[in-house]
Amino acid sequence: SLDTNWDFSTNLENMSIEEAWNEIHGKLIKITDMITPVASVGTDKIDKFNMPWINSSLKRAIKAKNLAWASFDANPSTESLHYALAKQNLLMDVESKSRRKYEKLITNDLKHNSKDFYSYLRSRRTVKSMVTVLRQGNGALTENDSQTAECLANAFSSVFVREPLGPLPQDCYDNHDLSISNMTLDESDVYNELNSLDIYKSFGPDNIHPKLLKSLAASPCVLCKIYEKFIR
């Protein structure tokens, strides 16, 4: 378990299904916000080992961070999480210092070697092109960013189609009195489902990463209780 203070045994029975799920979902989202690194637009997929400011200390920091997160993957716990976060923060500090040192170097050498300087400037651009002018429905061109944004919003909303709920009649979705009485669920079922999650998949509609959900397999009793309340 990532948080040893998750104790639902005393109050879960008094919660509704929605309250119980919101409780655990809120904790998972909080952990996600804490451990998810913030990347700059257009630079999150760039190999750090190919950066022009790479040096030996930065390479060591990258390898230490990767080993720390690998240790967390193998044994997810509060201690390993904090250790990995510390190594990640150290990497960000070392990378920031190395980048500033490189920028100062190419700036001082601008008169003698301008190619590296302008090449670096082009690589740091996050927006390559912009939509500045569009033709509106009345034939006139947009005059500012607000009109351009409104024109784009109107174009997108004009092609939006509200999909039907499905082939079943609406009464099937409005009737909430049905219950499932012949289904049984135990912790081994929840464990098997959580443990089979692919951690390399993207987020689902609940905005919880499969890697974080899979770590709950070590203590599936909380989710098992929520599922039991749901099927009843």
Disulfide bonds with the S-S distance in Angstrom:
none
